[in-house]
């Protein structure tokens, strides 16, 4: 009996020890404290802190689809309804440093038109302390401001285009906070080989102007000054094309009266008998006589003007007119209807007249865009 009792007691003790060890094995670890996403409002709406860092991140973009009828840029381009869809993804970062905000801007663009799909890095740049380096729109276009709030605002071009509108650059902008600004930019000049304006646009008019030069080491230069006080603003910008060795100067006045705003911008070409990067044009059939491609550009000068009117909190109207010394006239008008936040429906109609070829055309667009 004693031996039996001893054995039973030993088995019970071993069972208790084994059970205790099994219980120890499944005890859950203490949960890590959660780190919630923090809003970063120092750089504007939409930024949040990347967890575990002091860098702020903003993600946005847009989806756009539009039907186009005819071509406001060239009278002999007999297109029917042209459907175009574009997607852009924007990724921005900002971090506070002893030299000011260290920022990056990245915009990726994807497009589909008539069964052809393309994509590219639209913008990719770094900025700190007033300096910007990387790919961005030419400062000749962006510093004074684009033309009116019109879809086809550059039928009469106000800057580099329609190719090389986004350029690698080193730019410094001075903004002391008293309404005065100043800017200087060294912009990329093409130096891989000798080449003329994109043959896809030149067509039967022959060569337009040289856009690339082999073993070329001089950058293009853009500089500008501006001042804004209250409802009024003025800016002046100049650009020098180091390959053509000519350039252009623009001046712009803006007035904002709240529900009503307007602008007037004028440009001067340093040599009206030549095209250059900053006083360019769309050299296409019907837009200028054969072998007179300079008549597709400004000539000696060009002028743009526009008006925006907020009809109510959901509807805005925009009108833009432009004219050149080479006798090109362009007009456009649209309505921007925003039934809900972030969604825009925009019909636009355009008219262009080219006096040198006695040609004109009407065109139109119906755009739907979701921005986020």
Buried (B, 14 or more C-beta within 10 A) or exposed (E): EEEEEEEEEEEEEEEEEEEEEEEEEEEEEEEEEEEEEEEBEEBEEBBBBBEEEEBBBBEEBBBBBBEBBBBBBBBBBEEEEBEBBBBBBBBBBBBBEEEEBBBBBBBBBBBBEEEEEEEEEBBBBEBBEBEBBBBBBBBBBBBBBBBBBBBBBBBBBBBBBBEBBBBBBBBBBEEEEEEEBBBBBBBBBBBEEBEBBEEEBBBEBEEBBBBBBEEBEEBBBBBBBBBBEEEEBBBBBBBBBBBBEBBBBBBBBBBBEEEEBBBEBBBBBBBBEBBBBBBBBBBBBBBBEEEBBBBBBBBBBBBBBBBBEBEEEEEBBBBBBBBBBBEBBBBBBBBBBBEEEEEBEBBBBBBBBBEBBEBEBEBBBBBBBEBE
